[in-house]
Amino acid sequence: MTFSIVARSADGESWGVAVASKFLAVGSAVPAAVAGVGAVATQADANVAYKGLALSHLDEGATAPVALQRLIEEDDGRAHRQVGIVDIDGGAASHTGAECIPWAGGRIGEGYAVQGNCLAGEEVVEAMEQAWLASDAAAPLQDRLVAALSAGDEAGGDRRGRQSAAILVVRDEAGYGGLDDVAVDLRVDDHAAPIDELKRLLDLHELYLTASTDDEKVPVDEALRTELETFATDAGHRDFHAWVGTENYEMRVAADLAWIDRRVLAVVRGEDR
């Protein structure tokens, strides 16, 4: 009773899953991904063991279709399962068991697998596929995934209603401080408009947990450095870096204060309101 998209970025560097459902905390059950390996979504009467098994098969060199075949061959409950897989090379596979609640089915193409069950109709997966294909291939994978998820929701989504949504994206050394591969891991567990809330969280994630691009960096000269330090001390902080740490803007301000993100500077100057 869920719809999802599993995909690889066009540059072959990221893998991810976006999912929504009339089900509590769908992100805890459906998505799994490993950088340099692939991604999987398990749903309907979800077999959560599929996540580890599929990724293990992919890591051993299996393609998405081969990994999927191994999963369903070994599962007596295959008729009740739905699963989508994308491998390291962008190969895709999707399975919808004959006993999944209708409408149920999926679409696959190079780099993506879209699937859903208990849907308003086939138009849900059609809208998701079209949104994926129409999105900018150079855009961050998380943005493309959420756009596809939103399109499915607008087309009717889960026919029981809305409750939760989630997104998981992995890329080599993309995690906090570059110390793991989790680029995005956001969940909305229980909400009247979970996809809208997921979009809001993704915007915050970009601000707090994504490094500034060169275009977003404002060079800090002596006058601006004085302004920043004065701002921080007036607010009761030891120095500006103490304020940065308190507000969790470490990804948006240079360690040597050579530059500051334009959005953080707008916060300092009260221009973000």
N, C-alpha and C positions, 0 to 999 in steps of 0.2 A: 504494500500500500504506500508506494514511494516512487519518486522519479529522480533520476540522477544522470550526470554526465561524467565520464572518465576520459581524460585526455592528456596528450603530450603537447608541449609548446612547439611552435614551428621551428625554433632553433635547436630543438632536441635536447634542451638543457633542464627542462622542468616537467614534472608529472603531477597530476592532481585529480581530485574528485570534488564535485559539488552535488549536494543532495538536499531534498526537502520532502516532508511527509506529514501526515496527520498521525504522528507517533511521537511519544516523548523522547527527547534527546537522540534523534536519529543519527547524529554524528558519533555517538558512542558505539554504534553497531555497524554502520554501512561502510565507511571509507577506510582505505589503507593505501599507503604508497611508500616507496623507498627510492631515493635519488639514484639514478644510474641503473635502475632495475625495472620499475614500472608502477602501475597503480591498479586498484581493483575496487569495485563496489559490490557488496553482497546484500540482497534485499528480498522482498516478498517474505516467505518464511525463511528469514536470513540464516544461513549457516555461517556463523562468525569464524569458524575454523577455516573457511575459504580464504580469508585474508592472509594468514600466515602461509597456508599451503600454496596459494597462487603465487605469492611473492617468492617463495622458495623455489617453485618450478621455474619462474622467470629468471631468478638469480643463477640457476643451473644451466640456463641457456635456452629454455623452452620459449617458443613464440606464444603469443596470446592465444591463438586457436588451440595449440597443443596443451597449454596449461589449463584451458577451459575444459578440454576433453578429458583430461586426467581428473579434474574435480568432479565432473558429473558422472564419470564412469564409476567412481568410488563412493557415490552418495546415493543411497536408496531413496532419499527424499528429493531427488532431482526434479521431479514433476512439480514440486512446490517452490522451487528456488528460482531466483533471478539474479544474474550476475553480469557485470561488464568488466573487461580487462583491456588495458593498453600496455604494450611491452616497451622495451628500451628503444626499439626502432620505430615506434609509432604504429605497429601492427595492432589490430583491434579485434575483439571477439565479444559476443553477447549471447546470453542464453536466457530464454523465458520458458519455464516449465509449463506443461499443458494444464496443470491444475492451478496456476496463478489466477487471482481474481481479475476478471476483465474490467475495462480494457487493459490488456497487457501485451507488451512487445517492445521492440527496440530497433535502433538503426546504428549501423557502423560505417566508418569511412577511414581514410588515412589519418591516423592520429586521434581518433575519438570513438567512443561507444556511448550511445544514449539509450536509456531503458526506463520503463516505468510499469507499474501495475496498479490496479484499482483506480485507473485514471478516468478523467472525463471523456476521453476518446483518443484515437490515434493522432489527432491534431496536436496533442501535447508534445509528443516526441518529435513530430514534424516541425513544430515551432522551435523546439530546442535545437534541432539539427540546423535549421535555417539560420537561427541567430548565431550559432557557432561558426558556420561557414561565412556569414556576412561580417563577422567581427574582424578587426584589424589583427592580422597574424603577428604583427610586431608588438602588440599590446601585452602587458603582463598576463600570464596565464590565469591568475585569479580573477582579473577583470572579465576575461572572455568566458570563464566558467560561470560566474555570477550572472552575466548577461544571458547566457543560455538558460540558466535556472529560472531567471525572471520571466523569460519568454514562455517557458513551459507553464509557469504559474498563471500568467495572463491568458493562456490558452485553455485554462480550466484546471490544470494540475490534478492533485489527488481529489477524487470526487467526494471524499468524506469531509474535506476542509483542510485547514492549515494548522500546524502546531510547531514544527521545528525545522531547522535548516542548518547546514554546516558546509564548511569548505576546508580542504586539506591540500596544500601544495608543497612539494619538496623540490629542492635544487641543491646541488653540491655546495656546502659551506654557506648556505643562505640563512641559517638560523641566527639567533641572538648572539652577537659578537663573533659570528662566523664559526661557532663551536659545534653546531650540528647542522642538519640539512633541512630542517623544517622551516620553510619560507613563510607559510601561513597555516594556522590551525585555529579556526574560529568556529564556535558553536552557539546556536540559539536554541536552547532546549525546550522552551515552552513560551510561546508568544502568539498573539493574535495575528500579527503580520511578520512572520519569521524571516522572510526574504528581505523585506525592507530593513529590518533590524540587522540582518547580516551585512547589508550594504553599508549601514551606518558604522558597524564595527570594522568593516574593511577600510573605510575612510580613516578611522582612528588608528588602525594598524599601520597604514601608510605613513601617518604622521609620526607615530611613536617608535615604530619598529622597522622602518625602511630608511636606508641612508639617503641623504640629500643627493640630488643630481647636480651636475656642475651648473646648470641653469638656475638652480634654486639657491646657490651659495652667494652670499653677499660678503665681499672682502671687509675685514675689520681693520680700519686705520686707527690712529691714536685717539681721535675725537670720538669714534664709535666705541672703542674700548672703554674710554672714560664714562661714556653714557651707560654702557652695560654694567660696569662695576658699580656705578652710583645707583643704578636701578636696584641691583641686588642688595647692596648694603642698606639702602633705604627701606627695603622690604624685610630686613632683619637677618640676612644671610651673610656668611663669612666673606664670600666673594661670588662672582658670577658663576663660576663652575659649581659652587655649592647649590646655587639656585637651579642650574641645569640638571644636576643629579636629583634634586628634590622633585622637579617637575617631569623627570624621565625623558629629557630631550637629548640624551647623549648621542643619538644617531644623527642629530640635526645641528650640532655645534662642534667645531674642530677642537681637538684636545688642547692645541696650543692657541686657541681662540683666533686663528688666522681668518676664519670665516664663520658666519652664522646663517642658518637657513632663513629665507625671507619670511616664512610663516612664523617662525619663532621670534624673529625681530618684530613682526606685527603684534605678537602677543605682548612683548616687552613694551611696545609703544601704545598699547591699548587700541590697536587698529583692527583687531580680529573680531570685534563685536558687531 
